[in-house]
Amino acid sequence: MSNGQLILISAPSGAGKTSLVNAALQQDAALAVSVSHTTRPCRPGEQDGTDYYFIDTGTFKRMVADSQFLEHAVVFGNLYGTARSQVDRLRAAGRDVILEIDWQGAAQVQQLIPEALSIFVLPPSEAHLQERLTGRGQDSAASIEQRLSEARLDMSKAHDFQYVVVNDDFDTAVADLLAVIRAARLRTASQYQQNPGVRAMLGNL
């Protein structure tokens, strides 16, 4: 079986990236998400191994030293990383693997895997983003202001991504996200890899 594609999805905190990805997973059985490792504390409602693999800093640093991460970065003072083994296993099974990562991690992966599909999720406006962050009820005022400051930096990096999905109307944003992913499957290189009939007709590329 041919390898599935790698999909990088990034967004500022509060833009609704995780909700969009979860909805896309429910609608497209060929998609899978790579669960990241992090040193940040587990939030209420999160589950280890489902939302993240929650590990201590020492373990994270040992994994870095052993080159176990495809990418890793510091976000809001916590460490985040994507394990190579999990991504390789899912892609080898023919799944299109989504990495929910920040722009720093996306830049690392793009250097290693230039053909990766990159999508940036934006809120309809900064005012909407502030409302979403405040509405969570999980962060202090100081934390929200810090996240807004970081979000401005994050959004300035959208230019480095191939596609932008604006999460204004949720259903429309999900449809847009899936449209980009499905279109990428129809790229000549992807069709050549995945479809033996295409390879037979096109010969060597």
C-alpha positions in Angstrom: 0.0 0.0 0.0 1.3 3.5 -0.8 2.0 6.0 1.9 -0.7 8.5 2.8 -0.1 12.3 2.6 1.1 14.4 5.4 -1.1 17.4 6.3 0.1 20.2 8.5 -2.6 22.3 10.2 -1.7 25.3 12.2 -3.7 28.2 13.8 -3.6 30.7 16.6 -4.9 29.6 20.0 -8.7 29.9 20.0 -9.3 29.7 16.3 -11.1 26.4 16.6 -8.5 24.2 14.8 -9.0 21.1 17.0 -12.8 21.2 16.6 -12.4 21.5 12.8 -10.0 18.6 12.7 -12.3 16.4 14.8 -15.2 17.1 12.5 -13.1 16.3 9.4 -12.0 13.0 11.0 -15.7 12.1 11.5 -16.5 12.8 7.8 -13.4 11.3 6.1 -12.4 7.8 7.1 -9.0 8.0 5.3 -7.9 10.7 7.7 -5.9 10.1 10.9 -4.4 12.5 13.5 -1.0 12.1 15.0 -1.3 12.6 18.8 1.5 14.9 20.0 3.6 14.6 23.1 3.6 17.6 25.5 5.0 18.6 28.9 2.0 20.9 29.6 -0.5 19.9 32.3 -3.5 17.9 31.3 -6.6 20.2 31.1 -10.1 19.2 32.4 -11.7 16.8 30.0 -8.5 15.8 28.2 -7.3 12.2 28.1 -3.7 11.0 27.9 -3.1 9.2 24.6 -6.2 10.8 23.0 -5.6 14.5 23.2 -1.9 14.4 23.9 0.7 12.1 25.4 1.4 14.0 28.6 5.1 13.5 29.7 7.6 15.2 32.0 10.4 17.4 30.7 13.1 14.8 31.4 11.3 12.2 29.2 10.7 14.8 26.5 14.4 15.8 26.4 15.5 12.2 26.2 13.2 11.6 23.2 14.7 14.7 21.5 18.2 13.3 22.2 17.2 10.0 20.6 15.8 11.8 17.5 12.4 10.4 18.1 10.6 13.5 17.1 9.8 14.6 13.6 9.5 18.2 15.0 9.4 19.8 18.4 8.9 23.3 19.7 8.3 25.4 22.8 4.8 26.9 22.9 3.7 29.1 25.9 6.6 27.7 27.9 5.7 24.1 27.3 7.3 21.5 25.0 5.4 19.9 22.2 6.6 17.2 19.7 5.5 14.8 17.0 6.8 11.3 17.2 8.3 10.0 14.0 7.2 6.4 14.6 3.5 7.2 14.9 3.4 9.3 11.7 5.4 6.7 9.8 3.0 3.9 10.9 -0.1 5.7 10.0 1.2 6.8 6.6 2.4 3.3 5.8 -1.1 2.1 6.4 -2.3 4.4 3.7 -3.9 7.0 6.0 -3.6 10.8 5.4 -2.0 12.0 8.6 -2.9 15.4 10.2 -0.4 17.1 12.3 -1.9 19.8 14.5 1.2 21.9 15.1 2.3 25.5 15.5 4.1 27.4 12.8 7.5 26.5 14.2 6.9 22.8 14.0 5.3 23.2 10.6 8.5 24.9 9.3 10.6 22.0 10.6 8.4 19.4 8.9 8.3 21.4 5.6 12.1 21.4 5.4 12.1 17.6 5.9 9.0 16.8 3.8 8.5 19.6 1.2 5.5 17.8 -0.4 3.5 18.0 2.9 0.2 19.8 2.5 0.0 23.0 4.7 -3.2 24.7 5.9 -3.6 27.6 8.3 -6.8 28.2 10.2 -7.8 31.8 10.9 -10.6 33.3 12.9 -12.9 35.8 11.1 -11.3 38.7 13.1 -9.1 39.4 16.1 -12.2 40.5 18.0 -13.8 37.0 17.4 -10.6 35.4 18.6 -10.6 37.4 21.8 -14.3 36.4 22.4 -13.4 32.7 21.9 -10.5 32.8 24.3 -12.5 34.6 26.9 -15.4 32.2 26.5 -13.4 29.2 27.3 -13.3 30.1 31.0 -10.1 28.1 31.4 -7.6 31.0 31.4 -6.8 34.1 33.5 -7.0 37.6 32.0 -3.2 37.7 31.9 -3.1 34.4 30.1 -5.6 35.5 27.6 -3.6 38.7 26.9 -0.5 36.6 26.4 -2.3 34.3 24.1 -3.6 37.2 22.0 -0.1 38.5 21.7 1.2 35.1 20.6 -1.8 34.8 18.2 -0.8 38.0 16.4 2.6 36.5 15.8 1.1 33.1 14.7 -1.3 34.8 12.3 1.6 36.7 10.7 3.0 33.3 9.6 -0.1 32.3 7.6 1.8 33.5 4.5 4.1 30.4 4.8 1.2 28.0 4.3 -0.4 26.8 1.1 -4.0 27.3 2.1 -6.0 29.4 4.6 -9.3 28.3 6.0 -11.3 31.0 7.8 -13.4 29.6 10.7 -16.4 31.9 10.7 -19.3 29.5 9.9 -18.2 26.2 11.4 -19.8 23.9 8.8 -18.5 26.0 5.9 -15.0 25.9 7.5 -15.1 22.0 7.8 -16.2 21.7 4.2 -13.4 24.0 3.1 -10.9 22.0 5.0 -12.0 18.8 3.5 -12.1 20.3 0.0 -8.4 21.2 0.3 -7.5 17.8 1.6 -9.4 16.0 -1.2 -8.0 18.3 -3.9 -4.5 17.4 -2.7 -5.3 13.8 -3.2 -5.9 14.6 -6.9 -2.5 16.1 -7.4 -0.6 14.3 -10.2 2.1 13.0 -7.9 -0.4 11.7 -5.4 -2.5 10.0 -8.0 0.6 8.5 -9.5 1.7 7.0 -6.1 -1.8 5.8 -5.0 -3.3 4.5 -8.3 -1.6 1.7 -10.2 -3.8 2.5 -13.3 -2.5 6.0 -13.3 1.1 4.8 -13.1 0.5 2.4 -16.0 -1.0 5.2 -18.2 1.5 7.9 -17.3 4.7 5.8 -17.2 7.7 7.3 -15.5 7.3 10.8 -14.1 
